[in-house]
Every structure is written in C-alpha cells, then in structure tokens.
C-alpha cells in the first residue's frame, strides 16, 4: 500500500506540474524580472507553493495509510491536526496574496505572527517549554516565556527562509536536505512522501519554469518548524538547541546581518534589498557556483557533526567565522 501511495503521489505531481503553464496563466501568478533583485530574464510562474499546498491537503486526507502510524505522538488530539492545518493554510494564503499583490512587509510580519500565535494556542504541545543545550549539559526552563519564545522562533525562521529565497534551487534544495535530516534523525519515514514533491520542484526550478514564491516558503517554514518542535518535545529522541542552530545558522545569521545593516542606515529592516549573501556572491560568481558554495557552507558542518562526530560548538564557531570572512571578502572584491 505504501509503494502504491508513492506511485499515486508521483502521478499526481506529474499531472500538476505538467499543467503549470495553464494554472499560472489562469490565476495570473508570475514573478517579473526587475534587473535588480530579480535577475531572471523572463516572467516565471510562482506556483510552487500552490502545488505543495495541494500535496499537503492530499496527505492529511489519507491518515489510514501505514506511513502515518508513527504520527500518533504528533497528533494525539484532533486539535493538534487542526492546528497544523490552520497554520499551513493561513500561511499559504498570506504568501499567495503577497505573491500576487505585494503586502507591506511589516503588515505581513505582524499577520504571520498572529497566525502562528493562534496555532500555538490551539496546540499547546507545539510550545517550547525548555531548551536543551549539549554544551555543559544544561537545560533552561522558559516558564512564562514559552509562548513568546516559540512564536518568535517560528516567525524568525519563516522570515529568514523568505529572505534566503533568492536564487534558483537555493530554498528547495535546502529544505529537501532538512527533511532528509529529519527522516534519518527521527526515523520519520512518513516524510518520504514529501520527497517526490521536492524532486519535481527542484527539476522545474532548475529549468526556470517555476518558483516557490512566498506561498511556498511560508508552507515549508511552517512544516519544518512544526515537525522539528514536535520531535523536540516528544522526548523520543534527545534534540539539542545547538543541532537546530547549526542547521538553520546561515539563513538566520544572514537575516540578522541584514536587519542590523538596514537599521543602522535608517532603513526599514523588513524592506528587501540586494545585499543578501547570495546577491553578494552573484556579483562575483555564476548562479550555479553561488548555489554550490552556499549549500557547502550549510551542510558540510552538519555532515562533520553527524558522521565524524566533531564537537558541535566548534563547528558553529567555524561556520560563523567562515560566514564573516565570506562577507568581508565579497564586500572587498565588490568595492574593487
């Protein structure tokens, strides 16, 4: 039955993606080049999020399949499933509206925060109550800060992922590898169902036929946040804050740098520019080489930690130093 389900998913997505031109023209959903931040040469369909959402609805409609047996601890109550559906659906709609009409960034940030807050209030098992640190074997109880900290964590990851979405394949490959990490780290075999969807997105993105759009990055940020927090809270596997930080380091640190830089110049931190790390690389290297360098920066430390057992605090410091050196190098080269 599971193999049949994977085959059905492949057929479903083959049909969906083959209709990309028809769907994108029907709803008039395109990303137009502006020769500044958007450097592609022609309009490209922003339907990646639409297709992911269709798959999401399909997945939650078939809980009787054996792939979902190990989801019992995630959806102990119906309200927990409702919380996920509420979170993903509303984030998708906000992103879709933004793709089509360009919402004010601050309004989008506040609206997304409200959606996440409601989802947390519906499902208290989605709230982080303590932080486990591998370094010094330390636990920090969040007490009354549990909801604000969880809200801020998800919101910042959502915003960081949206800002990280700047070149072909960058976010889709990044999230694809994160889901592979989740599958192996937590034995979450049911997430194998998502992998064919990513392969279709990666293929069509590489052919410059489809972009994720804000609707796609919103869904992916919501799903990654949901599953990581659920596994973190499950006590089935001990998960440390340093592990999560290492996985999400590059998008998060780049967002922090941009916020500080924009604020120091008197600019709104939520308004986009072309100073993201991928923009800086693109001023000196090709799109393909930029993509390759950034993926190496993200995943080599993760591989070194899980397979060579190198001390995680050292790898975090190494990644941060490498990021800082890369920014200084790129800024210097661009000036010259």
C-alpha positions as CSV (number, residue, x, y, z in Angstrom):
1,X,0.0,0.0,0.0
2,X,2.8,2.4,0.8
3,X,4.5,1.8,-2.5
4,X,1.2,2.4,-4.2
5,X,0.8,5.6,-2.3
6,X,4.2,6.9,-3.5
7,X,3.2,6.0,-7.1
8,X,0.0,7.9,-6.7
9,X,1.9,10.9,-5.4
10,X,4.3,10.8,-8.4
11,X,1.4,10.6,-10.8
12,X,-0.5,13.4,-9.1
13,X,2.6,15.7,-9.2
14,X,3.4,14.7,-12.8
15,X,-0.1,15.9,-13.7
16,X,0.0,19.0,-11.6
17,X,3.4,20.2,-12.8
18,X,2.6,19.4,-16.5
19,X,-0.3,21.9,-16.1
20,X,2.0,24.6,-14.7
21,X,1.6,27.0,-17.7
22,X,-2.2,26.6,-17.7
23,X,-2.5,27.1,-13.9
24,X,-0.1,30.1,-13.7
25,X,-1.9,31.9,-16.6
26,X,-5.3,31.1,-15.2
27,X,-4.5,32.8,-11.8
28,X,-2.0,35.2,-13.3
29,X,0.7,34.3,-10.8
30,X,4.2,35.3,-12.0
31,X,7.4,36.7,-10.8
32,X,8.6,39.5,-13.1
33,X,12.2,40.5,-13.5
34,X,13.3,43.9,-12.3
35,X,17.1,43.8,-13.2
36,X,17.9,44.5,-9.5
37,X,16.9,41.8,-7.0
38,X,15.0,39.7,-9.6
39,X,17.7,39.0,-12.1
40,X,15.9,36.3,-14.2
41,X,15.3,37.3,-17.9
42,X,11.6,36.4,-18.2
43,X,8.5,36.1,-16.1
44,X,8.4,32.8,-14.1
45,X,5.3,31.1,-12.6
46,X,5.0,31.4,-8.8
47,X,3.1,28.2,-8.5
48,X,5.5,26.1,-6.4
49,X,3.6,27.0,-3.2
50,X,0.2,26.1,-4.8
51,X,1.5,22.6,-5.7
52,X,3.0,22.0,-2.3
53,X,-0.3,23.0,-0.7
54,X,-2.3,20.6,-3.0
55,X,0.0,17.8,-1.8
56,X,-0.4,18.9,1.8
57,X,-4.2,18.6,1.6
58,X,-3.8,15.2,-0.1
59,X,-1.5,13.9,2.7
60,X,-3.8,14.9,5.6
61,X,-6.7,13.3,3.8
62,X,-5.2,9.8,4.0
63,X,-4.2,9.2,7.6
64,X,-5.2,5.5,7.4
65,X,-2.1,4.7,5.3
66,X,0.6,2.8,7.3
67,X,3.1,5.6,6.6
68,X,1.2,7.7,9.2
69,X,1.3,5.1,12.1
70,X,4.2,6.9,13.8
71,X,2.4,10.2,13.7
72,X,0.3,9.2,16.7
73,X,2.5,11.1,19.2
74,X,2.3,14.2,16.9
75,X,-1.4,14.2,16.6
76,X,-2.6,13.0,19.9
77,X,-5.7,15.1,19.7
78,X,-7.8,16.4,16.8
79,X,-7.0,19.9,17.8
80,X,-3.3,19.2,17.1
81,X,-4.1,18.2,13.5
82,X,-6.4,21.3,13.2
83,X,-3.6,23.5,14.5
84,X,-1.3,22.2,11.7
85,X,-4.0,22.7,9.0
86,X,-4.8,26.2,10.3
87,X,-1.1,27.1,10.4
88,X,-0.2,25.9,6.9
89,X,-3.4,27.0,5.2
90,X,-3.3,30.6,6.6
91,X,0.5,31.0,6.0
92,X,-0.1,29.7,2.4
93,X,-2.9,32.2,1.8
94,X,-0.9,35.1,3.2
95,X,2.1,34.1,1.0
96,X,-0.2,33.7,-2.1
97,X,-1.7,37.1,-1.6
98,X,1.7,38.6,-1.2
99,X,3.0,36.9,-4.3
100,X,0.1,38.4,-6.3
101,X,-0.4,41.9,-4.6
102,X,2.8,42.6,-2.6
103,X,1.8,43.1,1.0
104,X,3.6,45.7,3.1
105,X,6.5,43.7,4.7
106,X,5.7,44.9,8.3
107,X,2.0,44.0,7.9
108,X,2.9,40.6,6.6
109,X,5.2,40.0,9.6
110,X,2.5,41.0,12.1
111,X,-0.2,38.9,10.3
112,X,2.1,35.9,10.1
113,X,2.9,36.3,13.8
114,X,-0.9,36.4,14.7
115,X,-1.4,33.2,12.7
116,X,1.4,31.4,14.4
117,X,0.2,32.6,17.9
118,X,-3.3,31.2,17.2
119,X,-1.8,27.9,16.1
120,X,0.2,27.7,19.4
121,X,-2.8,28.5,21.5
122,X,-4.7,25.7,19.7
123,X,-1.9,23.1,20.2
124,X,-0.1,23.5,23.5
125,X,2.2,20.6,22.5
126,X,3.7,22.9,19.8
127,X,5.1,25.2,22.5
128,X,8.7,25.0,23.6
129,X,8.8,24.8,27.4
130,X,12.6,24.2,27.8
131,X,15.8,24.5,25.9
132,X,18.3,21.6,26.0
133,X,21.9,22.5,25.5
134,X,24.5,19.9,24.7
135,X,27.2,22.3,25.8
136,X,27.6,21.9,29.6
137,X,24.6,19.5,29.6
138,X,22.3,22.4,30.6
139,X,18.5,22.8,30.5
140,X,16.8,26.2,30.5
141,X,13.2,26.3,31.6
142,X,11.4,29.0,29.7
143,X,8.4,29.3,32.1
144,X,6.3,32.3,31.1
145,X,8.4,33.0,28.1
146,X,7.5,29.7,26.4
147,X,4.8,31.1,24.1
148,X,6.7,34.3,23.2
149,X,9.9,32.4,22.5
150,X,8.2,29.8,20.4
151,X,6.3,32.4,18.5
152,X,9.5,34.4,17.8
153,X,11.5,31.3,16.8
154,X,9.0,30.2,14.2
155,X,8.4,33.8,12.9
156,X,12.1,34.5,12.5
157,X,12.7,31.2,10.7
158,X,9.8,32.0,8.4
159,X,11.2,35.4,7.7
160,X,14.8,34.1,7.3
161,X,13.7,31.4,4.8
162,X,11.8,34.0,2.8
163,X,14.9,36.3,2.6
164,X,17.0,33.3,1.8
165,X,14.9,32.6,-1.3
166,X,16.9,34.5,-3.9
167,X,18.5,32.1,-6.5
168,X,17.4,29.0,-8.3
169,X,17.2,25.8,-6.2
170,X,18.5,27.5,-3.0
171,X,15.5,27.1,-0.7
172,X,14.0,24.0,-2.3
173,X,17.3,22.1,-2.0
174,X,17.9,23.4,1.5
175,X,14.5,22.3,2.7
176,X,14.8,19.0,0.8
177,X,18.0,18.2,2.7
178,X,16.5,19.3,6.0
179,X,13.7,16.9,5.5
180,X,16.2,14.1,4.7
181,X,17.9,15.1,8.0
182,X,14.6,14.8,9.9
183,X,13.8,11.4,8.3
184,X,17.1,9.9,9.4
185,X,17.5,11.8,12.7
186,X,14.0,11.0,14.0
187,X,13.1,7.9,11.9
188,X,10.3,10.0,10.4
189,X,9.7,7.7,7.5
190,X,6.3,9.2,6.7
191,X,8.1,12.3,5.4
192,X,9.4,10.2,2.5
193,X,6.0,11.1,1.0
194,X,7.2,14.7,0.6
195,X,10.4,13.8,-1.3
196,X,8.8,13.3,-4.7
197,X,7.2,16.7,-4.5
198,X,10.6,18.3,-3.8
199,X,12.2,16.5,-6.8
200,X,9.5,17.9,-9.1
201,X,10.0,21.4,-7.7
202,X,13.8,21.1,-8.0
203,X,13.6,19.9,-11.6
204,X,11.1,22.6,-12.7
205,X,13.0,25.3,-10.8
206,X,16.3,24.2,-12.5
207,X,14.5,24.6,-15.8
208,X,13.4,28.1,-14.7
209,X,9.7,27.2,-15.1
210,X,8.6,27.6,-11.5
211,X,9.4,29.5,-8.3
212,X,8.3,28.7,-4.8
213,X,7.1,32.2,-4.1
214,X,6.3,33.4,-0.6
215,X,3.4,30.9,-0.5
216,X,5.9,28.1,-0.9
217,X,8.5,29.4,1.5
218,X,5.7,30.0,4.1
219,X,4.4,26.5,3.8
220,X,7.9,25.0,4.1
221,X,8.9,27.1,7.0
222,X,5.7,26.1,8.8
223,X,6.2,22.4,8.1
224,X,9.9,22.4,9.2
225,X,9.0,24.4,12.4
226,X,6.1,22.1,13.2
227,X,8.0,18.8,12.8
228,X,11.2,19.9,14.5
229,X,9.3,21.3,17.5
230,X,7.1,18.2,17.7
231,X,10.1,15.8,17.7
232,X,11.9,18.1,20.1
233,X,9.0,18.0,22.5
234,X,8.3,14.2,22.1
235,X,11.3,13.0,24.2
236,X,11.6,10.1,21.7
237,X,15.0,11.5,20.7
238,X,17.0,13.9,22.7
239,X,17.5,17.0,20.5
240,X,19.8,19.9,21.4
241,X,19.5,23.5,20.6
242,X,22.9,23.5,19.1
243,X,21.8,21.0,16.5
244,X,18.9,23.1,15.4
245,X,21.0,26.3,15.4
246,X,23.6,24.6,13.2
247,X,21.0,23.5,10.6
248,X,19.4,27.0,10.5
249,X,22.5,29.0,11.0
250,X,23.2,30.5,7.6
251,X,19.7,31.9,6.8
252,X,19.3,33.1,10.3
253,X,22.7,34.9,10.6
254,X,22.3,36.4,7.2
255,X,18.9,37.8,8.2
256,X,20.4,39.2,11.4
257,X,23.2,40.9,9.5
258,X,20.7,42.5,7.0
259,X,18.4,43.7,9.8
260,X,21.3,45.3,11.7
261,X,22.7,46.9,8.5
262,X,19.3,48.3,7.4
263,X,18.5,49.7,10.8
264,X,22.0,51.3,11.1
265,X,21.3,53.1,7.8
266,X,17.9,54.3,9.0
267,X,16.0,51.9,6.7
268,X,13.0,49.6,7.4
269,X,14.5,46.2,8.3
270,X,11.7,44.4,6.6
271,X,12.1,46.0,3.2
272,X,14.1,44.0,0.6
273,X,17.4,44.9,-0.9
274,X,20.2,43.2,-2.9
275,X,22.6,42.7,0.0
276,X,21.8,39.1,0.8
277,X,24.7,36.7,0.8
278,X,23.6,35.2,-2.4
279,X,23.4,38.6,-4.1
280,X,26.9,39.3,-3.0
281,X,28.2,36.0,-4.4
282,X,26.3,36.6,-7.7
283,X,28.2,39.9,-8.2
284,X,31.4,37.8,-8.4
285,X,30.3,34.3,-9.4
286,X,27.8,32.5,-11.6
287,X,24.4,31.4,-10.3
288,X,25.5,27.7,-10.2
289,X,28.7,28.3,-8.4
290,X,26.9,30.6,-5.9
291,X,24.3,27.9,-5.2
292,X,27.1,25.3,-4.7
293,X,29.1,27.4,-2.3
294,X,26.1,28.2,-0.1
295,X,25.0,24.6,0.1
296,X,28.5,23.5,1.1
297,X,28.5,26.2,3.7
298,X,25.3,24.9,5.2
299,X,25.8,21.1,5.0
300,X,29.5,20.4,5.5
301,X,29.4,21.3,9.2
302,X,26.2,19.2,9.6
303,X,27.9,16.2,7.9
304,X,31.1,16.7,10.0
305,X,29.0,16.7,13.2
306,X,26.8,13.7,12.5
307,X,29.3,11.4,10.7
308,X,32.7,12.5,12.0
309,X,31.4,13.5,15.5
310,X,33.3,16.8,15.5
311,X,32.4,18.9,18.5
312,X,29.3,20.9,17.6
313,X,30.3,24.2,19.4
314,X,33.5,24.2,17.3
315,X,31.5,23.7,14.1
316,X,29.1,26.5,15.0
317,X,32.0,28.9,15.6
318,X,33.7,27.7,12.4
319,X,30.6,28.4,10.4
320,X,30.1,31.8,11.9
321,X,33.8,32.7,11.2
322,X,33.5,31.4,7.7
323,X,30.4,33.5,7.1
324,X,32.0,36.6,8.4
325,X,35.1,36.1,6.3
326,X,33.0,35.5,3.2
327,X,31.1,38.7,3.7
328,X,34.3,40.7,4.2
329,X,35.9,39.1,1.1
330,X,32.8,39.7,-1.1
331,X,32.4,43.3,0.1
332,X,36.1,44.0,-0.6
333,X,36.0,42.4,-4.0
334,X,32.9,44.3,-5.0
335,X,34.4,47.7,-3.9
336,X,37.5,46.9,-6.0
